[in-house]
């Protein structure tokens, strides 16, 4: 996954709150993310294997640097329980300089 942004926000969902906490802790401990916020429960509606589904999930919002995106994606694929987890990345195009500096510091240690 290629991104040119210096900072990105990555999102993934899981159907277990404890799995969301595990993913968050793992990414932060490994310094792949400065912060992971867990939002939920949320209700997701989607198509899966030809069926319309509705599930309760927890959303992980991951703040990191663009150059770490591949490692974040690889970690999520390896650790996530879903066959096809949502993993999307959005460039952070602006924000508080102090906050963005904090992301850099915490993911560079």
C-alpha positions in Angstrom: 0.0 0.0 0.0 1.6 3.3 -1.1 0.9 6.6 0.5 2.6 9.9 0.0 1.2 11.6 3.1 3.5 12.2 6.0 0.7 11.2 8.4 -2.3 8.8 8.0 -5.3 7.7 9.9 -6.0 4.0 9.4 -9.3 2.3 10.3 -10.3 -1.3 11.0 -13.2 -2.9 12.7 -13.7 -6.1 14.7 -16.7 -7.9 16.2 -15.0 -8.3 19.6 -14.1 -5.4 22.0 -11.2 -7.4 23.4 -9.7 -8.0 19.9 -9.9 -4.2 19.2 -8.0 -3.6 22.5 -5.4 -6.3 21.6 -4.9 -4.7 18.1 -4.6 -1.2 19.6 -2.2 -2.2 22.3 0.0 -4.2 19.9 0.2 -1.3 17.4 1.1 1.2 20.1 3.5 -1.1 21.9 5.4 -1.7 18.6 5.5 2.1 18.0 3.6 1.5 14.7 0.9 3.9 16.0 1.0 6.9 18.3 -2.6 6.4 19.3 -5.5 4.0 18.6 -9.0 5.1 19.6 -11.6 2.4 20.0 -15.1 3.5 19.1 -18.1 1.4 19.7 -20.1 -0.5 19.7 -21.2 0.5 16.2 -23.6 -1.3 13.9 -22.3 -2.3 10.5 -24.5 -3.3 7.5 -22.7 -5.0 4.6 -22.7 -7.7 2.0 -20.7 -10.8 2.8 -20.7 -13.9 0.6 -23.9 -12.9 -1.1 -25.8 -12.2 2.1 -26.8 -8.9 3.6 -25.4 -8.8 7.1 -25.7 -6.6 10.2 -23.3 -6.9 13.1 -22.1 -5.1 16.1 -18.4 -4.0 15.8 -15.8 -1.9 17.3 -13.9 0.7 15.2 -10.2 1.2 15.7 -8.9 4.6 14.5 -5.1 4.4 14.2 -2.9 7.5 14.0 0.5 6.8 12.4 3.1 8.0 9.9 2.7 7.3 6.2 6.0 5.4 6.0 4.7 3.0 8.6 1.5 2.2 6.7 2.8 -1.1 5.2 3.9 -2.4 8.6 0.5 -1.4 10.1 -1.4 -3.2 7.3 0.8 -6.3 7.6 0.3 -6.4 11.4 -3.5 -6.1 11.0 -3.6 -8.8 8.4 -1.5 -11.1 10.6 -3.3 -10.4 13.9 -6.9 -9.8 12.8 -9.5 -12.6 13.1 -11.5 -11.6 10.0 -10.7 -13.2 6.6 -11.1 -9.9 4.9 -10.7 -7.1 7.5 -11.5 -3.5 6.7 -8.2 -1.7 6.5 -8.4 1.8 5.0 -6.0 4.6 5.2 -6.8 8.3 4.9 -4.1 11.0 4.5 -4.0 13.5 7.3 -3.6 16.7 5.2 -3.4 19.1 8.1 -3.8 19.6 11.8 -2.2 20.8 15.0 1.5 21.0 14.5 2.0 19.9 18.1 -0.2 16.8 17.6 1.4 15.8 14.4 4.9 16.3 16.0 3.6 14.0 18.8 2.6 11.3 16.3 6.1 11.5 14.8 7.9 11.3 18.2 5.8 8.4 19.5 6.3 6.4 16.3 10.0 7.1 16.0 11.1 6.0 19.5 
